[in-house]
């Protein structure tokens, strides 16, 4: 296991957290700003959601893309992921159009399924197992950080942008004429992309500077086929991927219908859903903080078990206390807090199930999460015809099954863990 100095490693974890905040801002901002983007492009909301669906489908290809870190090395994969993100932002900044947005969304999706497994594998290589929960929990702040910091700033830019278009041929969709210096402020859906492109260039330079060489002494690189064969030979790894499918499927089974549920139950969609968005962001931050603070202390496998049990209980609790809008928001907070803790605490565990194919397994985990999200999005609306309790009970059952798989099948590959870890 390669060990950089503690001070240097802290800077690298901080750089990962900042990078993921910026990349996840681009990934997540499409949801709250759908109307502004559709207006700016002069297309329907359905056209934008189609592009989002295409991006979600990219997650199923993550084993092919995400295994780059095992084949080419961690630094190369990390730089490639950030470079693709930067190219996606530059494309929209230079050509703010629907085709450019679709291509950009796909590139950002690919950048994440390359960067994220490479980052987890990098931390798995260099952080002792006894401290890995803290390192990954801190890096995961980039997910909630995008929601709490990046997206509000992007919204401010969209609403207040008053500078000329970054390139002479960029035009406003409403007026169809080039922007000129001195025009009054107006809504510019593409404004965040300019700044994200500049930040992307800075991230490439930063990671190039602070990350060590890709040369992996004393070991050969694992091919994609070899990585898959290795993973399938470990029952713990297969069970771990199954648990990831169940965790995300249970979340999406509720996530896909909670907005409709709140609108139907309480009749004030904007207020309720706005509050719910803030609650979800705070819950995500809290879950990541709990992982950073406690997972290493109580043990990764035990933490995941606690998370699965808590998430099952949160699912059951949601319809019971959600008889008022205040209770519904409290139930959603508990649900998303338990989900984020469970999901993030599972990542350190996954890093040590198959150390010889670490990045390939983590890339497969991204595909498993995408598959779970797709299954939940299909199952959720069908169950909701019977009411929210049906969704909640199905989600709880998935987590109970995942807990059983964890207890009876999943074991860390302790033979590979150094004694000092």
N, C-alpha and C positions, 0 to 999 in steps of 0.2 A: 504494500500500500504506500503510495507516494504521500509525503507529508510536507507541505509548505510551512513556513513559520506561522505561528498563531496570528501575528499582526497582519501578515500578508493575506492569510486566509480570511480574516475579518473584512478586509477591504474587498476581497473577491465576492464574499457573500453579500456585502452591501451593494456591490456593482450588479450582482444578479437580481437583487430585489428592485433596484432602480430600473434595470432593463425590463424586467417583467411588468413593472408598473406602466412603463411607456408602451410596451407591446400590447399589454392587456387593455390599455385605454383605447387603442385603435381597434382591438377585437370586440370590446364590449360597447363602445359608444354608438354603434349602429342601432342598438335597440331603442334607447330613449329618444334618439334624434331621427327616427324613421320618418315622421311627418315633414321635418325640415329638409331632409335629404330628398324625399320624393318631390316636394314643392320645387326645390332648387333644380332638380333634373327634369321636372315636368313629366314624371312617370307615376304610375300607380303604386300604392303600398304593396300590392301583390308582387309587382316586379322586383321590389327590394327584398321582400321575404323569400322569393325564389332564389335570389343570389345567396341569402343567408343559408338556405337549405343546401345549396350546392357546397357551401363552405363546410357545413356540418358533416356532409358526407365524406369530406377529405379525411376526417378522423379515422375512417376505416382503413386508409392507406398508410397509417402511421408506422406499422412495422417496417414497411419498405423505406420510408423516409427517415424515421427515428433511429433506425439501426446504423445510420451513417457514423454515429459516434463510436460504435464498435469497429467499424470497417476503416474509417479514415482518421479516427482520433477525436478526442473531446474538443480541443480548441478549434479545429477545422470546422466541426459541426456547429459549434456555438457561433463562430463568425459567419458561417453560411446562413444560419437562421436569422441573425440580425441584419445581414446584408439583404436578404430577401424582403424582410420587413421594410427596410429603408427604400428599396426599389418600389415596393407597393405604395409607399407614401409619396414618393417622387412622381410616380405615374399619375396619381389623382391631382397632385398639385400642379403638374404641367398640363394635364388634359382632363379637367373636371367634367366627366361625362359618364353615362350609365355603363358603357362597355369598360371604361377604365375602372369604375367602381367594382364591377364584377370581378375583373382580373385582380384588382387590389385585394378584395376580400379573400379570394382563393390563395393569393401569395401570402397573406397574413396567416391564413390557416396552415399552410405548409411550413411557414417560418416557425410557428409554435410547435408543430409536431416534430420538427428537427431540433429546435432550441431546448424545449423543456426536458425531453429524455436525456439529452446531452448534459444539461445542467445537473440533473439528479445523479447521473452516472459520474460526473466530475466530483460531486460532493461525496458520493459513495466511495470513490477511489481515495479521497484525501482526508475525509473526516472520520475519526474513530467512531465505531458503531455506537458507543455509549454516548456520543455527543451529536449524533446525526439528526435526531429529532429536532434539536435546537436549530441546527444549521438550515434544515429544510423548512422548518416553521418560519424562520426569518425570511428566507427567500420567497416563501409563499405570501408574504405581506404584499407582494406585487399584484396579487389578484384583488384583494379588497382595496388596496391603495388606488387601483385604477378606478374603482367605483366611487371611492370617497374623495379622491383628489383629482385624478386625471379627467374624469368625465365632467365634473362641474367646470373645470377650466376650459374644456372643449366647448361646453355649452356657452360659456361667456364669450369665447372667440367667435362662435357662430352668430351670436346675437349682436355683438359689438364691433365686428370687423369693419374697418373703414378705410383700409389701405387699397392701393391698386391691386389687380390680379398679379400673381407672381410672375406670369409670363404674358407677353403682349397679346397672344391669341386667346387667352382665357376670357370667357364672356359670362355675363349673368344670364341665367336661364329665363328670368322674368323679362328683362329688357332686350336681350339679344344684341347688345352693343358692348364694346370694350369698356372696362372700368378705367376711369381717369382719375388722376390725383385731384383731391379736393371734393370728391363726391361725398354726400352725406352718408352717415353710417347706415348700413343695411345688412340684412341677414345673409351670411355667406356660409353655406353648408360645408364648403371645402376648406375653410380657413384653418381648422386644426391640422389638416394634412401637411400644410407648409411647415408648421413648427415641428410636427412629428418627424418629418423628413430630415430636418436639421438635427434634431435630437438623435435620430438613427445614425447619421454620419458620426456624431460624437460618440455614440455607444460602440460602433465598430472600432474606432481609434482607441477608446478606453480598454475594451476587452483585448485587443491586439497587444496593448502595452502591458497589462497586468497579468495575463494568463501565461503559464509556462508553455514550453514547446510541446508539440504533440508526440514526440518520441516516447514510446512506452517501453522502458527498459525491462528486459527479462521476460517479455511475453509477446506472443504473436497476435496479430489482429484477427478478430473473429468474423467470418463471412456471415451474410444474412442466413444462408441455408444452415450453416453450422450452429448459429445462434438459435434458430427455431428447433433444430433437433435436440439441442441441449435443454432448452426450456421444456419441451414435451417429455423429456426423460425425468423431470422433477415433478412429482405429484403436488408438492407444495406450491410450485409456480402455477400450475394449472388451476389449483384451488384458489390461489390469490387472484388470478385473472377473473375467475368466476365470481369471487366476492366483489371485485370492482364493478362487474356488470350489474350485480344485484344492488349495490349501493347507489349507483347512478340511476338505475331503473326505478328504484323506490323514490328517489328524490324527484325525478321527472314526472312520475305518476301523480304527485301532488302539485309540483311546480307548474304543470301545464294547465291546471284548472283553478288554481287559487284565485286568480284575478276574476274569473267568471263567478266563482263562489262568493267572493266579497261583493261584487256588483249585485248579484241576485239577492244576497242576504241582507245587505245594508243600504243599497240604493244610492251611494255617493261614490261613484267610481274614482273620480280624480283625487279626492281627498284620501280615500282609503288606500288606493294603489300608490299614491305618492308617499304616504306614511310607510306603507309596506316596503317600498324600495329602500327607504332610509333604514328601516329595521333590518332588512336583509344585509345591507352593507355593514352595519354595526355587528350583526351576528357573525358574518364572515371574518371580520377582524378579530372578534372575540375567539372564534374557533382556532384561528391561526395562532393567536397569543397563547391559548391553552396548550397547543401542540408544542410550541417553543418552550413553554415553562415546565411541562409535566411529563411529556412522553418519554424522555430519556430517564426520568426518575422512576417511573412505574414500569417501564419496559414497553417495547413497541407492540409486541403481540398482545399483551394485556391491555394496552391502550386501545387497540383496534377492537378488541372484544368489548371493552367498556363502551366504546363509541357505538358499535352495532346495537348493543342492548339499549343504550340511551336513545338512539335514533328510533328503534322500534317503539319504545315507550312514548317518544315525542309524537310519532304518527298516531298512536291511539289517543293521545291527549288532545290533539288538535281539534277534532270535531266536538269533544266533550266540553272544552272551555271556550270554543268559538261561537258561543251563542250571542255574544255582543261584539261590536267591532273592536273594543278594547281587548277583549279576550282573544279575538282572532289574531290581532297583532302580537299579543303575547305568545300565542301558540305558534305563530310563524317564526318568531324570534327563537323560541326553544328548538323548533324543527330545524332551522337553518344553522343554528349554533351547533347542534348535535351532528348534522350532516357535514359541516365544514371540518369539525374536529375528527370525525371518522375518516373522511376522505384524505385529509392531509396527514393524519397519523399513519395511514396505510402506506404512504410513499416510502418513509424510511424502512419499513418492514420489507417492501418489495425490493429495495436496493440490495438486500442481503439474502434473497432466496436463491438466486443464480448469479453469483459474482462473476463467473467467467463469461456471461452474456448479459451483463447488467443493462447496457443501453438498449439492447434488443428487447429484453423483458419489459423495460419501462416504456418503450415505444409500443409494445403489445398492450401494455396497460392503458395507454391513451386510446387505442382501438377498442379495448374492452369498455372503457368509459363512454366512448361514442356509441357503441352498440347498446349499452344500457340506456343511454339517453334516448336513442331511437325507439327502443322497446317501450320505455315509459311514456313517450309521447304518443305512441299508438294505443297503449293500454288505458292511459288516463282518461281520455274523453269517453271511451266505452263504459268504463266503470262509473263515471260521473253521472250517467243516466240513472243510476241507482242512488245518487247522492254522495256527498263528500265522505261519509263513513266507509263506503265501499273502497274508495281510493286509499283512505288511511289504513284500513285493515290489510289491503293487498300490499301496501308499502311496508307495513310492519312485518308481514309474513316473509317478504323478501329478506329483510334484515335478520330475522330469526334463522332462516336457512343459511345466510352468510355466516352467522355466528356459529352454527353447527359445523360448517366447513372449516372455519378457523380453528375450532377446538379439536376436531378429530383429524385434520389433514395437514394444516399449515404448520411448518416448523422452519425457523431460521437455519441457514446453512452454517451451523456453528463451527464446522471443521474448517471453514474458510475464513472465519473471523479471527484476526490476530489477538493474541492473549491480552495485549494492552488495551484492546477495544472493549 
